[in-house]
Amino acid sequence: MKVFYPGSFDPITNGHKDLISRLTKMFERVVVGVGYNPLKTGWLPVEVRVEVIEQVALDEGWNNVEVVPFPGLAIDAAKEQEAHLLVKGLRGAPDLPTEMTQATLNRDLSSLETLFVPSDPKWANLSSSAVRELVIFGAPIASYVPPAAERVIRSLK
Ligand code: PNS
């Protein structure tokens, strides 16, 4: 079975990394979809976000992971990839309302179900936006993102 795991990954965090690692053991193929809005620039350019995740895949020895950018709907990208399921991580109850809305809309608009996978509690309070804020104020981020992400972010300063 092939799954599509969409997110902004701006940047990838250790929480995302943990989830992808677990997915690589559960499914034959894992496609990590890096969503972006063509009209807005993210914090890291989308091609950098993709490159960083590809480097993490190499570093971790994941051989069933593919990383693709997508500019529109997650369901369209998932179908293009011929994925059987969408996967989303849940850090806790606060994530649920948004994720339920997205999962319901995505199922209404397509035949794709969403599988929710609980995040490791270790990373329950970690988010890409928190990492971005730490970077802006010059705090160290090495405990929160994979080394490949830390290197790229450090090189931007
Ligand atoms: O990491 P994030 O920011 O929580 O990821 C959100 C993302 C990219 C998964 C979500 O915004 C998304 O699926 N965007 C693509 C647009 C889309 O499919 N919208 C319909 C869902 S209601």
Residues whose N, C-alpha, C, O or C-beta is under 5 A from the ligand:
A	BS01	PNS	P6 G7 S8 F9 G35 G72 L73 A74 I75 Q102 L105
